[in-house]
Amino acid sequence: RLVTLTGPGGVGKTRLAWRLAARAERAFPDGVRLVHLSDLHDPALVLTAAAEALGLPDPLPARAPLDAIVRHVRDRRLLLVLDNCEHLLPTCADLVAALLRGTTGVRILATSRHRLALTEEHLLEVRPLPVPDPDGDLSDPAAHPALALFADRAAAVVPGFTLSPANRASVARLCHRLDGLPLAIELAAVRLRVLGVDQLLERLDDRYRLLAAAGPGVQPRHRTLRAAVDWSHDLCTPEERSVWARASVLTGSFDLETAESVCADAETDAGTGIGIGTGGASAVAVAHSGGADKDLGPGPSTDPAPSLRTPYDVLEAVAGLVDKSVLTREEHWSGTVRYRLLDGLRHYGLDLLRRTPGAEA
C-alpha cells in the first residue's frame, strides 16, 4: 500500500509519479489526490496541504489533526501522491503511518530522495537513463532513451535539430558524462542555443556553471544542476558530507572496506577532518537572499569537523548516503555489495574536498 520512488535529484521521480498516478486513476473510485511538498518548509503545513488535497471541508482542528484526516478518508478508496518528502520526513512518515494504520482503501505513492523508513514501505529506485556505448551501434537512436531525450529537448530550442551520423557519438559521450541524468541532459540541451555538442563536451569540467539554463517557471532546486545537488547536500549529516567528499577520490565502484580505509580519520590527524559542514546549503541560502552568486559553489564551513574515528562511523555514514540516494548500491558478481557516486555527485564532492589544503592527497 506504500511505494516510495527514490533516486538522486533530477532523475525524474516526480514525472514518473505523475505518469503512474494518471495510469492508475481508474482503479481508485475516489480518485487520485496530489500533494506538492517541494515548496513547503514548515513541517506543520504538511497536514494542511494533505487535508486540502483530500477535500476536508473544514480547517484541521488544532488537537489531533491526524485523526481528523484519517476519519475523513476511512471508508474511501483513493491514491494519495506525496511528492518530495525528503526535507519533511518525520511529518510525512507520521501522516503515512496514520493512514496505513487507520484505513484499508488508501494507497500511497511517495517520491523522496530519502526513504520514509516505515516497515510497510516498498522502495522503487529510479535510476538514470541507460546510455549506449559512444563507439557502439547508434543507428537506432530511438532505442536509447538518453539520446532521445536530448534530441527532443534540443529540437525545442534549436528547431530542426536531429540526431545524425555526424553527431550521435558526441551526444552519446555527452549523455554518458552526465550519468544519463534527465535533469542534466535537459539543461545541457538548452545550451545548444549558443554552443555545439562538441563545445558542450569540452566545457563539462565546469558543469556546475554550464548547466544553469532553466527558466523561472522551473522549481528553484531544478534551475541549475548545482541547486539540485545542494538540495541533497543539505539533507546530509556532517558525517555523511565528510564521507561524500572523501569518497569522491574513488573514480569507480568501491566496497565498504575501501570506504572505511579512505574515509575514516587518520590517526595522525583524527579530529581535524574536513570542514565541509553545511557549505552547500549555506551557499544557496546566501544566494537566495541576494548576497552571493549561487553558482560559485559551496563555501568553506565554520562547523566543527565531524569525527569518523572507527569503521562503524563510516558504515553509518555510508548507510545514510545510500538512504539519501547519494551513493548508488550495486550488487557485485562476487555477491558483495559495492557503492558508486554518480560522476556529477563525485565532482561536487571533489569541489568540497579541495577546499581543505592537502585533503585530496
URSUL-V238809 format. One record per residue. N is the residue number from 1. RES is the residue in one small letter. PHI is phi in whole degrees, -180 to 180 (* if undefined). Layout:
N | RES | PHI
N | RES | PHI
This chain:
1 | r | *
2 | l | -128
3 | v | -121
4 | t | -115
5 | l | -84
6 | t | -116
7 | g | 155
8 | p | -67
9 | g | -61
10 | g | 85
11 | v | -86
12 | g | 106
13 | k | -63
14 | t | -63
15 | r | -61
16 | l | -67
17 | a | -62
18 | w | -61
19 | r | -65
20 | l | -62
21 | a | -62
22 | a | -64
23 | r | -75
24 | a | -94
25 | e | -58
26 | r | -67
27 | a | -81
28 | f | -122
29 | p | -57
30 | d | -97
31 | g | 91
32 | v | -114
33 | r | -117
34 | l | -108
35 | v | -122
36 | h | -90
37 | l | -112
38 | s | -62
39 | d | -93
40 | l | -93
41 | h | -125
42 | d | -100
43 | p | -55
44 | a | -65
45 | l | -84
46 | v | -62
47 | l | -67
48 | t | -63
49 | a | -64
50 | a | -66
51 | a | -62
52 | e | -64
53 | a | -65
54 | l | -86
55 | g | 78
56 | l | -63
57 | p | -73
58 | d | -120
59 | p | -59
60 | l | -64
61 | p | -67
62 | a | -64
63 | r | -99
64 | a | 53
65 | p | -65
66 | l | -63
67 | d | -62
68 | a | -64
69 | i | -65
70 | v | -63
71 | r | -60
72 | h | -66
73 | v | -113
74 | r | -56
75 | d | -106
76 | r | -103
77 | r | -116
78 | l | -148
79 | l | -110
80 | l | -105
81 | v | -105
82 | l | -106
83 | d | -103
84 | n | 71
85 | c | -87
86 | e | -59
87 | h | -92
88 | l | -133
89 | l | -58
90 | p | -58
91 | t | -68
92 | c | -62
93 | a | -64
94 | d | -63
95 | l | -62
96 | v | -64
97 | a | -60
98 | a | -65
99 | l | -68
100 | l | -67
101 | r | -77
102 | g | -101
103 | t | -135
104 | t | -119
105 | g | -108
106 | v | -95
107 | r | -115
108 | i | -129
109 | l | -116
110 | a | -115
111 | t | -119
112 | s | -167
113 | r | -71
114 | h | -123
115 | r | -64
116 | l | -77
117 | a | 66
118 | l | -102
119 | t | -65
120 | e | -82
121 | e | -78
122 | h | -111
123 | l | -94
124 | l | -122
125 | e | -80
126 | v | -92
127 | r | -95
128 | p | -59
129 | l | -67
130 | p | -64
131 | v | -118
132 | p | -75
133 | d | -66
134 | p | -58
135 | d | -98
136 | g | -93
137 | d | -80
138 | l | -114
139 | s | -69
140 | d | -118
141 | p | -59
142 | a | -64
143 | a | -79
144 | h | -121
145 | p | -58
146 | a | -64
147 | l | -67
148 | a | -64
149 | l | -64
150 | f | -60
151 | a | -64
152 | d | -64
153 | r | -71
154 | a | -66
155 | a | -66
156 | a | -73
157 | v | -105
158 | v | -126
159 | p | -52
160 | g | 96
161 | f | -66
162 | t | -141
163 | l | -77
164 | s | -137
165 | p | -56
166 | a | -78
167 | n | -120
168 | r | -60
169 | a | -64
170 | s | -66
171 | v | -64
172 | a | -64
173 | r | -64
174 | l | -62
175 | c | -64
176 | h | -64
177 | r | -69
178 | l | -94
179 | d | 65
180 | g | 69
181 | l | -78
182 | p | -55
183 | l | -61
184 | a | -64
185 | i | -64
186 | e | -66
187 | l | -65
188 | a | -65
189 | a | -62
190 | v | -62
191 | r | -68
192 | l | -65
193 | r | -60
194 | v | -127
195 | l | -131
196 | g | -85
197 | v | -60
198 | d | -66
199 | q | -66
200 | l | -60
201 | l | -58
202 | e | -65
203 | r | -103
204 | l | -71
205 | d | -63
206 | d | -111
207 | r | -62
208 | y | -75
209 | r | -87
210 | l | -68
211 | l | -93
212 | a | -148
213 | a | -120
214 | a | -74
215 | g | -84
216 | p | -68
217 | g | -76
218 | v | -85
219 | q | -57
220 | p | -52
221 | r | -73
222 | h | -115
223 | r | -77
224 | t | -138
225 | l | -64
226 | r | -64
227 | a | -61
228 | a | -64
229 | v | -78
230 | d | -57
231 | w | -59
232 | s | -67
233 | h | -62
234 | d | -65
235 | l | -77
236 | c | -87
237 | t | -76
238 | p | -56
239 | e | -67
240 | e | -66
241 | r | -64
242 | s | -65
243 | v | -65
244 | w | -57
245 | a | -65
246 | r | -68
247 | a | -70
248 | s | -69
249 | v | -76
250 | l | -92
251 | t | -84
252 | g | -123
253 | s | -78
254 | f | -148
255 | d | -99
256 | l | -65
257 | e | -63
258 | t | -65
259 | a | -61
260 | e | -63
261 | s | -70
262 | v | -82
263 | c | -99
264 | a | -74
265 | d | -63
266 | a | -72
267 | e | -61
268 | t | -76
269 | d | -133
270 | a | -57
271 | g | 96
272 | t | -80
273 | g | 54
274 | i | -123
275 | g | -83
276 | i | -97
277 | g | 36
278 | t | -107
279 | g | -53
280 | g | -61
281 | a | -67
282 | s | -68
283 | a | -63
284 | v | -68
285 | a | -61
286 | v | -65
287 | a | -63
288 | h | -66
289 | s | -86
290 | g | 91
291 | g | -98
292 | a | -160
293 | d | -86
294 | k | -66
295 | d | -89
296 | l | -76
297 | g | 97
298 | p | -65
299 | g | -95
300 | p | -65
301 | s | -97
302 | t | -96
303 | d | -66
304 | p | -62
305 | a | -67
306 | p | -70
307 | s | -101
308 | l | -123
309 | r | -81
310 | t | -125
311 | p | -57
312 | y | -64
313 | d | -60
314 | v | -68
315 | l | -57
316 | e | -64
317 | a | -69
318 | v | -62
319 | a | -60
320 | g | -65
321 | l | -70
322 | v | -67
323 | d | -62
324 | k | -94
325 | s | 65
326 | v | -89
327 | l | -94
328 | t | -93
329 | r | -89
330 | e | -129
331 | e | -86
332 | h | -86
333 | w | -59
334 | s | -78
335 | g | 96
336 | t | -86
337 | v | -96
338 | r | -123
339 | y | -131
340 | r | -149
341 | l | -95
342 | l | -55
343 | d | -57
344 | g | -64
345 | l | -69
346 | r | -67
347 | h | -65
348 | y | -62
349 | g | -62
350 | l | -63
351 | d | -58
352 | l | -68
353 | l | -62
354 | r | -73
355 | r | -78
356 | t | -105
357 | p | -54
358 | g | 84
359 | a | -66
360 | e | -64
361 | a | -65
